[in-house]
């Protein structure tokens, strides 16, 4: 009932040198891909980027652990995933209909110092989370904000009343008024 198969738990079926070579190769392959192919600034990570990282982690784990029979199979899968990620980023950049499909439009959450509660419900954003995001940008109260948007990457962009050079015409020019 309480027996443990120590050989199964800690035994090594693949030579340690092979495991080291697999780990080394996959590490440097993924390093090169993320360093030279998938250039994204920190903080600009979108949902598609998170998805690709999770899928790559799973695919590369198979190459690391010998679930694939060769490193080449793992590299081909990871390279294929990166190809599609780069291609969809390019397609979003060059073809507006695909960009609209792939990225959410910014969602207004504050307009003229007033909270748009339906937007918070839609994004399941609590007041505590909103206040935390606003404090990160130096805002203490919602009524200080002319407009605020939840961007497609989850960040909040905003304009404070005091930062508006032309308060009367700013509402017409702001994205919130469009």
TAURKA-V741629 format. One record per backbone hydrogen bond with DSSP energy under -0.5 kcal/mol. NH is the residue of the N-H (numbers start at 1). CO is the residue of the C=O. If there is no record, write none. Layout:
NH&CO + NH&CO
//
This chain:
6&4 + 9&5 + 10&6 + 11&7 + 13&11 + 19&15 + 20&16 + 21&17 + 22&18 + 23&19 + 24&20 + 25&21 + 26&22 + 27&23 + 28&24 + 29&25 + 30&26 + 31&27 + 32&28 + 33&29 + 34&30 + 35&31 + 36&32 + 37&32 + 37&33 + 38&33 + 39&37 + 40&38 + 44&41 + 46&44 + 50&46 + 51&47 + 52&48 + 53&49 + 54&50 + 55&51 + 56&52 + 57&53 + 58&54 + 59&55 + 60&56 + 61&57 + 62&58 + 63&59 + 64&60 + 65&61 + 66&62 + 67&62 + 68&62 + 74&70 + 75&71 + 76&72 + 77&73 + 78&74 + 79&75 + 80&76 + 81&77 + 82&78 + 83&79 + 84&80 + 85&81 + 86&82 + 87&83 + 88&84 + 89&85 + 90&86 + 91&87 + 92&88 + 93&89 + 94&90 + 95&91 + 96&94 + 98&95 + 99&95 + 100&96 + 101&97 + 102&98 + 103&99 + 107&150 + 108&106 + 109&148 + 110&148 + 111&114 + 112&146 + 113&145 + 114&111 + 116&109 + 117&115 + 119&116 + 120&116 + 121&117 + 122&118 + 123&119 + 124&120 + 124&121 + 125&120 + 126&124 + 130&126 + 131&127 + 132&128 + 133&129 + 134&130 + 135&131 + 136&132 + 137&133 + 137&134 + 138&135 + 139&134 + 140&138 + 144&141 + 145&142 + 146&144 + 146&159 + 147&159 + 148&110 + 149&157 + 150&107 + 151&149 + 151&155 + 154&151 + 157&149 + 157&155 + 159&147 + 161&144 + 163&160 + 164&161 + 165&163 + 169&166 + 170&166 + 171&167 + 173&169 + 174&170 + 177&174 + 178&175
//
